[in-house]
Amino acid sequence: MHALRHYYASVLLDAGENIRALSKYLGHSDPGFTLRTYTHLMPNSQDRARKAIDAAFGPAAEGDGDDDAAPVAV
């Protein structure tokens, strides 16, 4: 049963579920405990972050068709 619980947590983390929600699903009273227990299951978080930034500032964001808008400083 423990292996199934661990698998459940790893699938949700890999899909991008947040620690607070996972903590609630697993019945943990402290999201910090969940993070300490399952943090090793998040190896692709850097890749997910990179993809999110690329999607926000990628080619589609540059050519959104609003040529009269003032540029936004980042």
Secondary structure as GFF3:
##gff-version 3
##sequence-region A 1 74
A	DSSP	alpha_helix	2	14	.	.	.	ID=ss1
A	DSSP	alpha_helix	19	26	.	.	.	ID=ss2
A	DSSP	alpha_helix	31	38	.	.	.	ID=ss3
A	DSSP	three_ten_helix	39	41	.	.	.	ID=ss4
A	DSSP	alpha_helix	45	57	.	.	.	ID=ss5
A	DSSP	alpha_helix	59	62	.	.	.	ID=ss6
###
